[in-house]
Amino acid sequence: MRFSPNTPWRFLLAAVVLVPVVVGVVPLAGRPWTLNVFVQAKLIVLYLTVGLSLGSLALVIGQERAVYLGRALVPLGVFVVAAAISTATAVGPRLALFGDIEQGVGFVVWALCALVALLATQMVRDSARLRQLTTFVIGSAVAVALVGLLQQLFYLDLLGIYTGQALEWVVQRGYGTIGNADTYAAFLVVPILLSLHRLRGAETPRDRAAWGAAFLLMSWTFVIAQTRAPLIGLSVGVAAYAIGELRAARKASKGKQPKTSPRTSLRVLVAFAVVAVILGVVAVSVSGTALDTGSRFSPKSIVALGGRLPLWDSAVKIAKSHPFFGVGPDSFRLGWYPVREVSDLASGTGLIITDPHNVLLLVGATMGVVGLVATLYLLGTAFVAGIRTLSKDQRARGSDYGAWLYATLALAVTLLASMLASALLFMLPLAIGVLIAPSLGKRDLPRG
């Protein structure tokens, strides 16, 4: 009896849909709201789907006696080893291993997300699979965005999480099923750019309407969320995508590469984006959060990086105190207690800080210089692999692959000033796996 080779792929797609969408049981009345309502449920789904996908993939590999390998997988292994050493030498090994309930990015989760990247390298092997994955990513994000938009426009807290526990503007900026406005908008960065690419490549009015609606919906709620780092990250990604498209069009006009089928013009794409911005501005003005927008995007706030400078300074101090392997994954707060200052508390930084809102500083403080170098090595390898594939492989240029490259760039820039949430930690390795996959070669295993 042969095991279906599509089974591990279906489990991975289930993770793509369920990890962003699932939210845990609402806390009992009288208990304070915490982020673990979002974190724990998503991690349970991640454990189950990735475990089932990995287990079934092992059975498929055993049947077909073939696996995809290459030097591009080395950085992935280096990162896992660096994280493991950091965990073993952590200030609190148990916390570093399993993670804090408020954020849930301990070693187990980092390793699990590394497996997500590995699964993507083994299963996203052709344009059809890549197209299916892209469709599922956009579809799940549309569901999340719809929940967020209902919160923003109608103060409709479907999940009952914030009701009676937070200020009205918290819900009106939206959190979807992700956690808060900042992580919500950061999550939308990748699917917005992917939907933009699908709209760009739409050949029929039906496709143009479908992908245009998805892009408009996500962009509309993205604008209302009023988040600076995701806005900058998405702008960088869109700019890179536009440059890539213009270069491809110029080469096609000169006959240096085959002309593609009729596509949605850049003017139409700009028109969709303008409509989304206008709708967002109107919604913000009507809801009354425009005053908050003014303060968030004021020159003073921008110079202060939205209050992130004290957090970044603390992260540097922690890294200096634990330079080689850090304080341990998801143990930022254990390193922050000794270095925090009274001025930080007076400025409203908070009593418990679990993340400096910069993924590189987070890794540097929690996994030390070894973990930081491993992270940069992994990201650099993924981007180099993506650029090489896009420049050499005509099939990659005609698929969703280029959009994944630019979307990964957008997410990486976003995470330089955003908090790392479970949904984002899942999305980044998934994108890295997609970029690395074409650089791997098929290797036959010896038959026993």
C-alpha positions in Angstrom: 0.0 0.0 0.0 1.5 3.3 -1.1 1.1 6.5 0.8 -0.3 9.5 -1.2 2.4 12.0 -2.0 -0.2 14.8 -1.7 -0.9 14.2 2.0 2.1 16.1 3.4 1.3 19.0 1.1 -2.3 19.1 2.3 -1.2 19.3 5.9 1.2 22.2 5.1 -1.7 24.1 3.3 -3.8 23.4 6.4 -1.1 25.2 8.5 -1.1 28.1 6.0 -4.9 28.5 6.6 -5.3 27.7 10.2 -2.3 29.3 11.9 -3.4 32.9 11.0 -7.1 32.2 11.5 -7.4 30.2 14.7 -7.9 32.0 18.0 -8.1 30.4 21.4 -10.8 30.2 24.1 -11.7 33.7 25.4 -10.5 34.1 29.1 -13.1 33.7 31.8 -15.0 36.8 32.9 -12.9 38.9 35.3 -9.6 37.7 34.1 -7.4 40.2 32.3 -7.0 39.8 28.5 -3.6 38.5 27.4 -1.9 37.8 24.1 -1.9 34.0 24.9 -5.5 34.0 23.6 -3.9 34.3 20.2 -0.5 32.6 20.8 -1.4 29.3 22.3 -4.1 28.3 19.9 -1.9 29.1 16.9 1.0 27.1 18.3 -1.1 24.1 18.9 -2.3 24.1 15.3 1.3 24.6 14.2 2.5 21.6 16.2 -0.3 19.4 14.8 -0.1 20.4 11.1 3.6 20.6 10.8 4.1 17.3 12.7 1.6 15.5 10.5 3.1 17.1 7.3 6.6 16.1 8.4 5.6 12.6 9.4 3.7 11.9 6.1 6.6 13.5 4.1 9.0 11.0 5.7 6.8 8.2 4.6 6.6 9.6 1.1 10.4 10.0 1.0 10.7 6.4 2.2 8.5 5.2 -0.7 10.1 7.3 -3.4 13.7 7.2 -2.1 14.4 10.7 -3.1 15.0 14.0 -1.3 15.9 17.6 -2.3 19.3 18.7 -1.0 21.8 21.5 -1.6 24.1 24.0 0.1 21.3 26.4 0.6 20.0 24.2 3.4 23.2 24.6 5.4 22.2 28.0 6.9 18.9 26.5 8.1 20.8 23.9 10.0 23.3 26.4 11.3 20.5 28.6 12.7 18.8 25.6 14.5 22.2 24.6 16.1 22.8 28.2 17.2 19.3 28.4 18.7 19.9 25.1 20.5 23.2 26.2 22.0 21.5 29.5 23.2 18.8 27.4 24.8 21.2 25.2 26.6 23.1 28.1 28.0 20.1 30.3 28.7 19.4 32.3 31.9 16.2 30.3 32.2 16.5 27.1 30.1 12.9 26.0 30.6 11.5 29.3 29.4 14.0 29.4 26.5 12.9 25.9 25.5 9.1 26.3 25.5 8.7 30.0 25.4 6.6 32.6 27.3 2.8 32.3 27.1 2.6 35.9 26.0 4.6 35.5 22.8 5.5 31.8 22.4 8.8 32.0 20.5 10.9 29.6 22.4 13.4 27.1 20.9 10.7 24.6 20.2 8.7 27.1 18.1 11.9 28.4 16.3 12.8 24.8 15.4 9.2 24.0 14.3 9.3 27.0 12.0 12.6 25.9 10.6 10.8 22.7 9.7 8.2 24.8 7.9 11.0 26.2 5.7 12.3 22.6 5.2 8.9 21.4 4.2 8.5 24.2 1.7 11.8 23.4 0.1 10.8 19.7 -0.3 7.2 20.3 -1.6 7.1 23.6 -3.5 8.8 22.1 -6.5 6.9 23.6 -9.5 4.9 26.6 -10.5 1.6 24.8 -9.9 2.4 24.1 -6.3 3.7 27.6 -5.8 0.5 29.0 -7.3 -1.6 26.9 -5.0 0.4 28.0 -2.0 0.1 31.6 -3.0 -3.7 31.3 -3.4 -4.0 29.7 0.1 -1.9 32.5 1.7 -4.0 35.2 0.1 -7.3 33.4 0.9 -6.5 33.0 4.6 -5.3 36.6 4.8 -8.6 37.8 3.3 -10.5 36.0 6.0 -8.3 37.6 8.7 -8.7 41.0 7.0 -12.4 40.7 6.9 -12.6 40.1 10.6 -10.3 43.1 11.1 -12.3 45.4 8.9 -15.5 44.6 10.8 -13.7 45.6 14.0 -12.5 48.8 12.4 -15.7 50.0 10.7 -18.4 48.7 13.1 -16.5 48.1 16.4 -17.7 44.6 16.0 -15.7 42.4 18.3 -16.7 39.0 16.9 -14.3 37.2 19.2 -15.4 39.0 22.4 -11.8 39.4 23.4 -11.5 43.2 23.8 -15.1 44.0 24.8 -15.1 45.9 28.1 -11.3 45.5 28.5 -9.8 48.1 26.2 -10.3 51.5 24.8 -12.5 51.9 21.7 -9.7 53.0 19.4 -7.8 49.7 20.1 -10.6 47.7 18.3 -11.1 50.4 15.7 -7.5 50.1 14.6 -8.1 46.4 14.2 -6.4 43.3 15.3 -8.1 40.6 13.1 -7.2 37.2 14.5 -3.5 38.1 15.0 -3.2 40.0 18.3 -2.9 43.8 17.9 -2.9 46.4 15.2 0.9 46.4 14.7 1.3 42.6 14.3 -2.0 42.5 12.3 -0.7 45.0 9.7 2.7 43.3 9.7 1.0 40.0 8.9 -0.9 41.5 5.9 2.3 42.7 4.2 3.1 39.5 2.4 -0.4 38.6 1.2 -1.0 42.2 0.1 2.0 42.1 -2.2 1.1 38.6 -3.4 -2.4 39.8 -4.3 -1.0 42.8 -6.1 1.1 40.4 -8.2 -2.0 38.3 -8.9 -3.9 41.4 -9.9 -1.1 42.4 -12.2 -1.1 39.0 -13.9 -4.9 38.7 -14.2 -5.9 37.9 -17.8 -9.7 37.8 -17.5 -12.2 40.2 -16.1 -13.2 37.6 -13.5 -9.7 37.1 -12.3 -9.1 40.8 -12.3 -12.2 41.3 -10.1 -11.3 38.6 -7.7 -7.7 39.5 -7.1 -8.6 43.2 -7.2 -11.2 42.7 -4.5 -8.7 40.8 -2.3 -6.0 43.5 -2.8 -8.5 46.3 -2.1 -9.9 44.6 1.1 -6.5 43.9 2.6 -5.1 47.3 1.7 -8.2 49.1 3.0 -7.9 47.5 6.5 -4.1 47.9 6.4 -4.4 51.7 6.0 -7.0 51.9 8.9 -4.5 50.0 11.2 -2.2 53.0 11.0 1.1 51.2 11.6 4.4 52.7 10.6 6.8 49.8 10.3 4.5 47.7 8.1 3.7 50.7 5.9 7.5 51.3 5.4 8.1 47.6 4.8 5.2 47.3 2.3 6.4 50.5 0.5 9.9 49.0 0.1 8.5 45.7 -1.2 6.1 47.4 -3.7 8.9 49.7 -4.9 11.2 46.7 -5.5 8.3 44.9 -7.3 7.6 47.9 -9.5 11.2 48.2 -10.5 11.3 44.5 -11.3 8.2 44.8 -13.4 9.4 47.9 -15.3 12.8 46.2 -16.0 11.0 43.1 -17.3 8.7 45.2 -19.5 11.7 47.1 -20.9 13.5 43.8 -21.8 10.4 42.4 -23.4 10.0 45.5 -25.5 13.6 45.1 -26.7 13.1 41.5 -27.4 15.6 40.3 -24.8 12.9 38.0 -23.2 9.6 36.6 -24.4 6.6 38.8 -24.1 4.0 37.8 -21.5 0.3 37.6 -22.0 -1.8 40.8 -21.5 -1.6 42.0 -18.0 -3.3 44.6 -15.8 -1.5 47.9 -16.4 0.5 49.7 -13.6 -2.0 52.6 -13.8 -4.8 50.3 -12.8 -2.7 49.0 -9.9 -2.0 52.5 -8.8 -5.8 53.3 -9.0 -6.6 50.3 -6.8 -4.0 51.5 -4.2 -5.3 55.1 -4.3 -8.9 53.9 -3.7 -7.7 51.8 -0.7 -6.0 54.8 0.8 -9.0 57.1 0.3 -11.3 54.5 1.9 -8.9 54.1 4.7 -8.6 57.8 5.4 -12.4 58.3 5.3 -12.8 55.4 7.8 -10.2 56.8 10.1 -11.8 60.2 10.0 -15.3 58.9 10.7 -14.2 56.6 13.5 -12.3 59.4 15.3 -8.9 57.7 15.3 -7.6 60.5 13.0 -6.3 62.3 16.1 -4.3 59.2 17.0 -3.0 59.1 13.4 -1.7 62.7 13.8 0.2 61.8 16.9 1.5 58.5 15.6 2.9 60.1 12.4 4.0 63.4 13.9 7.7 64.4 13.4 8.3 64.0 17.1 7.0 60.4 17.1 8.8 59.5 14.0 12.2 60.9 15.4 11.6 58.9 18.6 10.7 55.8 16.4 7.4 55.5 18.2 9.0 54.9 21.6 11.2 52.1 20.4 14.6 53.7 21.1 14.6 52.8 24.9 13.7 49.2 23.9 16.5 49.1 21.3 19.0 50.5 23.8 18.0 47.9 26.3 18.4 45.2 23.7 22.0 46.4 23.0 22.7 46.4 26.7 21.4 42.8 27.1 23.6 41.7 24.1 26.6 43.3 25.7 25.9 41.5 28.9 25.4 38.1 27.2 27.4 38.6 23.9 27.9 35.0 22.6 24.7 33.1 23.1 22.3 35.7 24.6 19.9 35.2 27.4 18.0 32.4 25.6 15.1 32.3 23.1 12.0 34.2 24.2 13.8 35.3 27.4 14.2 39.0 26.5 12.4 40.1 29.7 14.8 38.1 31.9 17.7 40.1 30.4 15.6 43.4 30.5 15.0 43.4 34.2 18.6 44.1 35.2 19.2 46.8 32.5 15.9 48.7 32.7 15.9 52.3 33.9 13.5 54.4 35.8 13.2 56.7 32.8 12.0 53.8 30.7 9.1 53.2 33.1 8.3 56.9 33.3 8.1 57.1 29.5 5.5 54.4 29.4 7.7 51.6 28.2 5.9 49.1 30.5 6.6 46.8 33.4 7.1 43.7 31.3 8.9 43.8 28.0 9.2 40.6 25.9 10.3 42.1 22.6 12.3 45.1 21.5 10.3 45.5 18.3 13.2 44.7 16.1 13.8 41.1 15.0 17.6 41.5 14.7 18.0 43.1 18.1 15.7 40.4 19.5 17.8 37.7 18.1 21.0 39.5 19.2 19.8 39.8 22.8 18.3 36.4 23.1 20.7 34.3 21.0 23.8 36.4 21.0 26.2 37.2 18.2 26.2 33.5 17.2 22.4 33.5 16.7 22.5 36.9 15.0 25.2 35.8 12.5 23.2 32.6 11.8 20.0 34.6 11.2 21.8 37.0 8.8 23.4 34.0 7.0 20.0 32.4 6.6 18.3 35.6 5.3 21.2 36.4 3.0 21.2 32.9 1.5 17.5 33.1 0.9 17.7 36.5 -0.9 20.8 35.5 -2.9 19.0 32.3 -4.0 15.9 34.3 -4.9 17.8 36.8 -7.0 19.8 34.2 -8.8 16.7 32.1 -9.5 14.8 35.1 -10.8 17.6 36.2 -13.1 18.4 32.7 -14.5 15.1 30.9 -14.6 12.5 32.1 -17.2 9.8 29.9 -15.5 10.4 31.6 -12.2 10.0 35.1 -13.8 6.6 34.0 -15.2 5.3 32.5 -11.9 4.5 33.9 -8.4 8.2 33.4 -7.4 9.2 37.0 -8.0 6.3 38.2 -5.9 7.5 36.0 -3.0 11.0 37.5 -3.2 9.7 41.0 -3.0 7.2 40.1 -0.3 9.9 38.5 1.8 11.9 41.7 1.5 8.9 43.7 2.6 8.4 41.5 5.7 12.1 41.6 6.6 12.1 45.4 6.5 8.8 45.4 8.5 10.3 43.3 11.3 13.1 45.8 11.8 10.6 47.8 13.8 7.8 45.3 14.7 7.1 42.8 17.4 7.6 39.2 16.4 4.3 37.3 16.7 3.6 33.6 16.1 1.9 34.2 12.7 4.8 36.3 11.5 7.3 33.7 12.8 5.4 31.2 10.7 5.3 33.3 7.5 8.9 34.3 7.4 10.4 30.7 7.3 7.7 29.7 4.8 8.8 32.5 2.5 12.5 31.5 3.0 11.7 27.9 2.1 10.0 29.1 -1.1 13.0 31.1 -2.1 15.5 28.4 -1.4 13.6 25.5 -3.0 14.7 26.0 -6.7 18.3 26.0 -5.7 18.1 22.4 -4.4 18.7 19.3 -6.4 17.0 15.9 -6.3 19.1 13.2 -4.6 18.2 9.5 -4.8 18.5 7.7 -1.5 20.1 4.2 -1.4 17.5 1.4 -1.4 17.6 -1.0 1.5 
